[in-house]
Amino acid sequence: MLSAIMRLFILVCIEKDQFADNNLAESVLATQNMFLKAYELGLGTCYMGFVSLLKSKPDVLKKIGVPDNYEMMVPLILGHPKTKQEAGKRKKPNILKWIK
């Protein structure tokens, strides 16, 4: 849960391109890097799952500054978490089969 002290809403957008098949993948990879850096800086992040709602509201996207020739791919928020999360514990992998 992010506190009300500081929250930032980020829209990862990409220029519309009929030849780009990997726009979503590139956007998700960029977002993953933001999540990792935010964690390193002690910040919290959260993917906002209302992409389809905003995509269906071009007037809202225009109002918040997304150019007509850009498509929103990933919305997220970033902020200071209310509590500090400890590092997770890794589980030993369950290897089913080695392929040679």
N, C-alpha and C positions, 0 to 999 in steps of 0.2 A: 504494500500500500504506500503510495507516495503522499507526502505531506503537502499542505497548502502553502508552505514557505516559498517554494519555487517549483514551477512546472513549466515545461516547454513542450509545445506541440509541434512536431516535425512531420512534414509531408515529403516523402521521397518521390520525386516525379521524374519522368523521362520524356524526352522529346518523342513525339509520335513518329514512327518510322515503319512503313509497311514491310520492310525487309528485315527488321530486327525480331528474331524469334526468341531471343533470350533476354528481353527487357525485364521480365519479372525476376529471373534468376540473378541478373546483375544488380537489381534493386535490393533483393533480399541479401545478397552478399555484402553490399554497402551498408545495409542496416545492421547486419551481424557485426561488422567492424565497429559501428557506432555503439552497439550494446557492449562489446568487449572493452572499448576505451572508457565508456561511462562507468562500468564496473570497476576498472582500474582506478578511476578518479573518485570512487566512493559514491557514485550516483546510481539511481535506480532507473530502469527502463520498462516499458510495457508496450507491446504491440496492440494497436487499437483495431479491433476487428470489424469496423464499419466501412471498409473500403467500398463495397458495392453500393451502400447508401450514398456516400459522397459522390461516387462516379455517376450516379443517376441525378445529381443536382449540379449541372454545369454552372448555374447562376451563383451557387455558393462557392464553387471553386474559383470562379472569376472574381468574386467579391474578396476572397482572401489572397488573391494575387497569382493564381496559377494561370499562365498564358494559355490561350486557346490551342496552341500547337503542342501542348504537353499533356501527359496522362499521369494521373496519380497512381502510384504503385503500392507504396507502403506508408501507412500512418503510424506514428509512434509518439509516446510521451516520454519525457526525461525529467527527473527531478531528484530531490533529496529524500531518501527513504526514511520512514519514521523510526525504524529500528535497523541495527546493523546486522547484516546476514553473514553468518560464518561460512567459510569455504566448505563446499560439499565434500563428501567422502566418496572416493571412487570404489566401485565394486570390482572384484576380480572378473575378467571377461570369461564368458562361457563359450569356449571355442568348440564348435560342432565338428568341423572338419577343416584340415589344411589342404588347400588345392595347390598342387605342384605343377 
